[in-house]
Amino acid sequence: MNTLPKQHRETWLPASRRRRRRGLLLVLIIAIALVTTAIFAIVYLQHSLLNRSETPAFGVEQGGEPQDFSGGSELSVFDGDNPMVGNLDPELRQALEAAANDAAGSGVHFEVNSGWRTVEEQERLFAEAVEQYGSEREAARWVAPPTSMHVQGKAVDIGPMTATDWLAQFGSDYGLCQTYSNELWHYEFVAEAIDNGCPVAYADASEDPRLY
């Protein structure tokens, strides 16, 4: 029976066995380092893609990829000379400006991806969505008919993601509420939300009774 302590016994192992143990340990360390590097690379790539992506005006393609039907441009909520902003309902504009001013203090910038639209533009967008999704019923989940709140000047699509994240936390303080669960960027003014919080969002635009 070997009565030597373990730390002493290992020094009596054959040289080939000690080398094999060291080799296995080295391989294990290298494997852990490679896996850790790969995980960090994936996380960094995802973070970069999220930061570079713009919030679409509305729509998600089958398969989950964002589809921007707006053809909009990056506008500030203060660009009142542009009809997309200038023709918004005054209460909505005032709420947006107040929120944007406060968000700027935290380094968050609001962009208007889409705001007021003409009936003709909404008709065109809906037709494009029907072509994209293959039916009016499916298209209506993402693009409202010409009765859209955008046509009435009562809805705005905000980006980038940092802005929608900020609004998700503080928007109700200004009466700004996300209307549809599947459109994180679509906001409307709800006066009661300032005191009572935002109402439960519709699953999507096809469930909004105001549009039909």
JOFENBEL-V621001 format. One record per backbone hydrogen bond with DSSP energy under -1.0 kcal/mol. CO is the residue of the C=O (numbers start at 0). NH is the residue of the N-H. If there is no record, write none. Layout:
co: <CO,CO>
nh: <NH,NH>
//
This chain:
co: <4,5,8,9,13,14,15,16,17,18,19,20,21,22,23,24,25,26,27,28,29,30,31,32,33,34,35,36,37,38,39,40,41,42,43,44,45,46,47,48,58,60,64,74,75,77,78,81,81,82,83,84,88,89,90,91,92,93,94,95,96,97,98,99,102,102,103,110,113,117,118,119,120,121,122,123,124,125,126,127,128,129,134,135,137,138,138,140,144,147,148,149,149,152,155,156,156,158,159,160,161,162,163,164,165,166,169,170,170,171,174,176,178,179,182,184,185,186,187,189,190,191,192,201,202,203,204,207>
nh: <8,9,11,12,17,18,19,20,21,22,23,24,25,26,27,28,29,30,31,32,33,34,35,36,37,38,39,40,41,42,43,44,45,46,47,48,49,50,51,52,66,63,60,111,78,79,81,84,85,86,115,87,92,93,94,95,96,97,98,99,100,101,102,103,105,107,106,158,156,121,122,123,124,125,126,127,128,129,130,131,132,133,138,139,140,141,142,204,147,151,153,116,152,88,186,112,113,110,163,164,165,166,167,168,169,170,172,173,175,174,189,187,201,182,185,157,178,155,176,192,193,195,196,180,181,206,207,210>
//
